[in-house]
């Protein structure tokens, strides 16, 4: 599996089909889009839309992924546009095909079957297609499409907003034109640039902010809006709108419009409202000597609270601003807007930071030794999974920008502390993911399509060379840290904060190793680079290695040396302190031993003195002349009992000695008696026993005879 094509899309049949029909002009376009599990791609050769189920391909083994088929959606009416933008509606029922001079809508058929394909997996499907205002573009060949977006408030998922180069926004519902909103002075272009285009008064982009509810619409002189809800996505804003409609509240959607000179206007209009309100130009603060967005080319709104507005310049600068409600209404002083009815502005923009992108590798923007920095239009795309992140793609590749202050805003809003202050201290980060311009040639390998995949998160890029880049994305960088490591880091930071020691050494090393530029993927170009171009690329790589790697490692080495010297000094000082403490411990131990002996001696002397004092007190008590008779008798009785006790003890000792003596003699006599005992032999014992038995029998017989004789004599 290739690291730059994890989905194996370069080998797939779909991209093999469209690779040979890519536009010749290498300008950034977007011929790809993704909705749920379907990936859409425009085939310029056959003027049809190809679609495949990328999740089914992902489930297949790697050798079989390239063989996953695709479906061809054939327009019912030939699309005669040079399509440079494919945009799927919010619910995926329609696909907008946009070109510089026209817009077409293709109706998507129903999905059915095991893999969720269209019409049970039919390979070719004819879809109903209709063009929007084809006659208008035909009669105005210089009229161009600048931007188009699907309206989030569309119940039927069919409302499309189109920004044209004549400073108008047209709202369509299917084929029907609903509204035409004038957002700037009307321009007429007949081959030469007009004064409006020279001064940058042409609208170049727009985006839709979260919904607000109208307030005080009956009074035309005083109209203001309050935020209804700033949700995490426009779909949630749609739900808020539905709830507002249920309560019969009038809801307006702020449409933020960007002009080429950096001026920003807000058009407040509902999807069904006839009356619109245009405000601007919006005040941008803080004011700088170099105005914001002098070469503005793109605008993006992230529905945070408050909404975050990103303004892109073709020089590579990205301005991050917060859309806030103004304290006082401000009127426009622009002369070019005299033909428009513009209300006092109720909004203001506060720029929090400016991020500068690297368009190509360092030095690649120089051409013919002029030293001019390369610039090109930048296109922005939101990340629907992570609201803190968005993408910037252009002729020189792709950047991923993470806005870190959005999370700080969320924590500030969730905090219940009264004294909590909002401090936006964490800067945003820009990562150069793909670089397609790394030499000084005029050839570019522009991005021709970008599609964001969900569940799992991924990214698909189509380049003008026909190469496909498919990468996996991390939803949130914080998920890479385990809960155990996160808890340990929080505990360490809390301990260091309590001790007042500042950041840890690990964080310091990480900050030193943090590179100001990233090392992007280098994409192949249409033609192999020359030896001079390869030499420039090598020099640039060496320069990046020196400045971003070796130099930082030298700084880290110096920091480590400094840290080691500090630790050695601390260790030496601690060893000396340990020796001093050991000596003090020995001295204290000796003193403690002497004090213990002295304490025992003093304790013994104290007991002796106490006994002497008690004896003296008794004698003094006894010899006192005023001593009572009872005390004397008691003392006499105690003396008598003491004398009797001593005599009893002496008598007891005598008795004990006598008893011991008697026991000795008794034991002696018993031992002697046992020694003098005579025992007859067994034979003699048996003979004597027999004799005694016979004598006993004889005596019994004689007794019987005597009794018998007495009986006879008695009768």
ChimeraX attribute file (.defattr): number of C-alpha atoms within 10 A of each C-alpha:
attribute: neighborCount
match mode: 1-to-1
recipient: residues
	/A:1	9
	/A:2	10
	/A:3	11
	/A:4	17
	/A:5	19
	/A:6	18
	/A:7	26
	/A:8	21
	/A:9	22
	/A:10	19
	/A:11	16
	/A:12	18
	/A:13	17
	/A:14	23
	/A:15	21
	/A:16	14
	/A:17	14
	/A:18	19
	/A:19	21
	/A:20	13
	/A:21	15
	/A:22	20
	/A:23	17
	/A:24	8
	/A:25	9
	/A:26	17
	/A:27	18
	/A:28	25
	/A:29	24
	/A:30	24
	/A:31	26
	/A:32	25
	/A:33	22
	/A:34	24
	/A:35	18
	/A:36	14
	/A:37	17
	/A:38	18
	/A:39	20
	/A:40	27
	/A:41	25
	/A:42	27
	/A:43	22
	/A:44	20
	/A:45	13
	/A:46	13
	/A:47	18
	/A:48	20
	/A:49	23
	/A:50	22
	/A:51	23
	/A:52	22
	/A:53	20
	/A:54	20
	/A:55	18
	/A:56	14
	/A:57	20
	/A:58	16
	/A:59	10
	/A:60	13
	/A:61	9
	/A:62	14
	/A:63	10
	/A:64	13
	/A:65	20
	/A:66	19
	/A:67	14
	/A:68	17
	/A:69	15
	/A:70	22
	/A:71	20
	/A:72	22
	/A:73	25
	/A:74	20
	/A:75	20
	/A:76	15
	/A:77	14
	/A:78	14
	/A:79	23
	/A:80	13
	/A:81	17
	/A:82	16
	/A:83	24
	/A:84	20
	/A:85	22
	/A:86	23
	/A:87	22
	/A:88	21
	/A:89	19
	/A:90	19
	/A:91	13
	/A:92	16
	/A:93	16
	/A:94	20
	/A:95	22
	/A:96	22
	/A:97	25
	/A:98	26
	/A:99	20
	/A:100	18
	/A:101	21
	/A:102	24
	/A:103	24
	/A:104	23
	/A:105	24
	/A:106	25
	/A:107	20
	/A:108	18
	/A:109	17
	/A:110	11
	/A:111	13
	/A:112	12
	/A:113	11
	/A:114	8
	/A:115	13
	/A:116	15
	/A:117	21
	/A:118	21
	/A:119	15
	/A:120	13
	/A:121	17
	/A:122	13
	/A:123	15
	/A:124	14
	/A:125	17
	/A:126	16
	/A:127	19
	/A:128	15
	/A:129	21
	/A:130	19
	/A:131	21
	/A:132	17
	/A:133	16
	/A:134	13
	/A:135	10
	/A:136	12
	/A:137	17
	/A:138	12
	/A:139	9
	/A:140	13
	/A:141	11
	/A:142	16
	/A:143	20
	/A:144	16
	/A:145	20
	/A:146	23
	/A:147	21
	/A:148	23
	/A:149	19
	/A:150	23
	/A:151	23
	/A:152	27
	/A:153	23
	/A:154	14
	/A:155	11
	/A:156	10
	/A:157	18
	/A:158	22
	/A:159	22
	/A:160	22
	/A:161	20
	/A:162	21
	/A:163	25
	/A:164	22
	/A:165	22
	/A:166	21
	/A:167	21
	/A:168	18
	/A:169	24
	/A:170	18
	/A:171	22
	/A:172	20
	/A:173	16
	/A:174	19
	/A:175	16
	/A:176	11
	/A:177	14
	/A:178	15
	/A:179	16
	/A:180	14
	/A:181	17
	/A:182	18
	/A:183	25
	/A:184	24
	/A:185	18
	/A:186	17
	/A:187	17
	/A:188	16
	/A:189	16
	/A:190	11
	/A:191	7
	/A:192	8
	/A:193	11
	/A:194	14
	/A:195	12
	/A:196	15
	/A:197	17
	/A:198	11
	/A:199	12
	/A:200	18
	/A:201	23
	/A:202	25
	/A:203	31
	/A:204	23
	/A:205	26
	/A:206	27
	/A:207	22
	/A:208	23
	/A:209	27
	/A:210	30
	/A:211	28
	/A:212	24
	/A:213	19
	/A:214	20
	/A:215	16
	/A:216	12
	/A:217	13
	/A:218	8
	/A:219	8
	/A:220	8
	/A:221	10
	/A:222	12
	/A:223	15
	/A:224	17
	/A:225	18
	/A:226	12
	/A:227	14
	/A:228	17
	/A:229	18
	/A:230	20
	/A:231	20
	/A:232	17
	/A:233	17
	/A:234	21
	/A:235	14
	/A:236	16
	/A:237	23
	/A:238	19
	/A:239	14
	/A:240	21
	/A:241	25
	/A:242	16
	/A:243	12
	/A:244	16
	/A:245	12
	/A:246	9
	/A:247	9
	/A:248	9
	/A:249	14
	/A:250	16
	/A:251	24
	/A:252	25
	/A:253	23
	/A:254	21
	/A:255	20
	/A:256	24
	/A:257	27
	/A:258	27
	/A:259	27
	/A:260	22
	/A:261	22
	/A:262	25
	/A:263	22
	/A:264	24
	/A:265	25
	/A:266	26
	/A:267	23
	/A:268	23
	/A:269	21
	/A:270	20
	/A:271	16
	/A:272	12
	/A:273	12
	/A:274	9
	/A:275	10
	/A:276	12
	/A:277	18
	/A:278	23
	/A:279	23
	/A:280	25
	/A:281	25
	/A:282	22
	/A:283	19
	/A:284	20
	/A:285	13
	/A:286	10
	/A:287	11
	/A:288	8
	/A:289	5
	/A:290	7
	/A:291	11
	/A:292	23
	/A:293	23
	/A:294	18
	/A:295	18
	/A:296	27
	/A:297	25
	/A:298	30
	/A:299	25
	/A:300	24
	/A:301	24
	/A:302	28
	/A:303	23
	/A:304	23
	/A:305	19
	/A:306	20
	/A:307	19
	/A:308	24
	/A:309	23
	/A:310	19
	/A:311	24
	/A:312	30
	/A:313	26
	/A:314	20
	/A:315	21
	/A:316	22
	/A:317	19
	/A:318	24
	/A:319	20
	/A:320	22
	/A:321	22
	/A:322	21
	/A:323	21
	/A:324	16
	/A:325	17
	/A:326	14
	/A:327	9
	/A:328	11
	/A:329	15
	/A:330	18
	/A:331	15
	/A:332	16
	/A:333	10
	/A:334	9
	/A:335	7
	/A:336	13
	/A:337	17
	/A:338	12
	/A:339	10
	/A:340	13
	/A:341	12
	/A:342	20
	/A:343	19
	/A:344	21
	/A:345	23
	/A:346	22
	/A:347	23
	/A:348	23
	/A:349	20
	/A:350	18
	/A:351	20
	/A:352	15
	/A:353	15
	/A:354	17
	/A:355	16
	/A:356	14
	/A:357	19
	/A:358	23
	/A:359	29
	/A:360	25
	/A:361	24
	/A:362	18
	/A:363	19
	/A:364	23
	/A:365	24
	/A:366	16
	/A:367	15
	/A:368	9
	/A:369	8
	/A:370	8
	/A:371	11
	/A:372	12
	/A:373	16
	/A:374	20
	/A:375	17
	/A:376	16
	/A:377	19
	/A:378	26
	/A:379	22
	/A:380	20
	/A:381	18
	/A:382	16
	/A:383	18
	/A:384	16
	/A:385	17
	/A:386	13
	/A:387	17
	/A:388	21
	/A:389	22
	/A:390	21
	/A:391	20
	/A:392	21
	/A:393	26
	/A:394	25
	/A:395	27
	/A:396	28
	/A:397	28
	/A:398	27
	/A:399	23
	/A:400	18
	/A:401	19
	/A:402	18
	/A:403	19
	/A:404	16
	/A:405	20
	/A:406	23
	/A:407	15
	/A:408	16
	/A:409	17
	/A:410	13
	/A:411	12
	/A:412	15
	/A:413	13
	/A:414	9
	/A:415	12
	/A:416	9
	/A:417	9
	/A:418	6
	/A:419	7
	/A:420	10
	/A:421	9
	/A:422	11
	/A:423	10
	/A:424	14
	/A:425	9
	/A:426	12
	/A:427	14
	/A:428	17
	/A:429	14
	/A:430	22
	/A:431	18
	/A:432	21
	/A:433	17
	/A:434	23
	/A:435	24
	/A:436	26
	/A:437	25
	/A:438	24
	/A:439	25
	/A:440	20
	/A:441	15
	/A:442	11
	/A:443	14
	/A:444	22
	/A:445	25
	/A:446	25
	/A:447	28
	/A:448	26
	/A:449	23
	/A:450	26
	/A:451	21
	/A:452	25
	/A:453	26
	/A:454	18
	/A:455	10
	/A:456	12
	/A:457	14
	/A:458	17
	/A:459	19
	/A:460	23
	/A:461	24
	/A:462	27
	/A:463	28
	/A:464	25
	/A:465	21
	/A:466	22
	/A:467	22
	/A:468	25
	/A:469	23
	/A:470	24
	/A:471	20
	/A:472	17
	/A:473	14
	/A:474	14
	/A:475	17
	/A:476	11
	/A:477	8
	/A:478	10
	/A:479	10
	/A:480	10
	/A:481	10
	/A:482	10
	/A:483	11
	/A:484	9
	/A:485	10
	/A:486	14
	/A:487	12
	/A:488	12
	/A:489	13
	/A:490	12
	/A:491	12
	/A:492	14
	/A:493	16
	/A:494	12
	/A:495	13
	/A:496	14
	/A:497	13
	/A:498	10
	/A:499	9
	/A:500	9
	/A:501	10
	/A:502	12
	/A:503	12
	/A:504	13
	/A:505	12
	/A:506	9
	/A:507	10
	/A:508	14
	/A:509	17
	/A:510	11
	/A:511	12
	/A:512	16
	/A:513	16
	/A:514	13
	/A:515	13
	/A:516	10
	/A:517	16
	/A:518	17
	/A:519	16
	/A:520	17
	/A:521	15
	/A:522	16
	/A:523	20
	/A:524	16
	/A:525	19
	/A:526	14
	/A:527	8
	/A:528	9
	/A:529	14
	/A:530	11
	/A:531	9
	/A:532	11
	/A:533	16
	/A:534	14
	/A:535	13
	/A:536	17
	/A:537	20
	/A:538	12
	/A:539	14
	/A:540	18
	/A:541	16
	/A:542	14
	/A:543	14
	/A:544	18
	/A:545	14
	/A:546	13
	/A:547	14
	/A:548	18
	/A:549	16
	/A:550	14
	/A:551	15
	/A:552	19
	/A:553	16
	/A:554	12
	/A:555	15
	/A:556	18
	/A:557	13
	/A:558	12
	/A:559	16
	/A:560	14
	/A:561	12
	/A:562	12
	/A:563	13
	/A:564	12
	/A:565	12
	/A:566	12
	/A:567	12
	/A:568	12
	/A:569	12
	/A:570	12
	/A:571	12
	/A:572	12
	/A:573	11
	/A:574	12
	/A:575	12
	/A:576	12
	/A:577	12
	/A:578	12
	/A:579	11
	/A:580	11
	/A:581	12
	/A:582	12
	/A:583	12
	/A:584	12
	/A:585	12
	/A:586	11
	/A:587	12
	/A:588	12
	/A:589	12
	/A:590	12
	/A:591	12
	/A:592	12
	/A:593	12
	/A:594	12
	/A:595	12
	/A:596	12
	/A:597	12
	/A:598	12
	/A:599	12
	/A:600	12
	/A:601	11
	/A:602	12
	/A:603	12
	/A:604	12
	/A:605	12
	/A:606	12
	/A:607	11
	/A:608	12
	/A:609	12
	/A:610	12
	/A:611	12
	/A:612	12
	/A:613	12
	/A:614	12
	/A:615	12
	/A:616	12
	/A:617	12
	/A:618	12
	/A:619	11
	/A:620	11
	/A:621	14
	/A:622	15
	/A:623	11
	/A:624	9
	/A:625	8
	/A:626	8
	/A:627	11
	/A:628	10
	/A:629	9
	/A:630	9
	/A:631	12
	/A:632	14
	/A:633	11
	/A:634	11
	/A:635	14
	/A:636	12
	/A:637	12
	/A:638	12
	/A:639	12
	/A:640	12
	/A:641	12
	/A:642	12
	/A:643	12
	/A:644	12
	/A:645	12
	/A:646	12
	/A:647	12
	/A:648	12
	/A:649	12
	/A:650	12
	/A:651	12
	/A:652	12
	/A:653	12
	/A:654	12
	/A:655	12
	/A:656	12
	/A:657	12
	/A:658	12
	/A:659	12
	/A:660	12
	/A:661	12
	/A:662	12
	/A:663	12
	/A:664	11
	/A:665	12
	/A:666	12
	/A:667	11
	/A:668	11
	/A:669	12
	/A:670	10
	/A:671	11
	/A:672	11
	/A:673	9
	/A:674	9
	/A:675	9
	/A:676	8
	/A:677	7
	/A:678	7
	/A:679	7
	/A:680	8
	/A:681	8
	/A:682	9
	/A:683	9
	/A:684	10
	/A:685	11
	/A:686	12
	/A:687	11
	/A:688	12
	/A:689	12
	/A:690	12
	/A:691	11
	/A:692	12
	/A:693	12
	/A:694	12
	/A:695	12
	/A:696	12
	/A:697	12
	/A:698	12
	/A:699	12
	/A:700	12
	/A:701	12
	/A:702	12
	/A:703	12
	/A:704	12
	/A:705	12
	/A:706	12
	/A:707	12
	/A:708	12
	/A:709	12
	/A:710	11
	/A:711	10
	/A:712	9
	/A:713	8
	/A:714	7
	/A:715	6
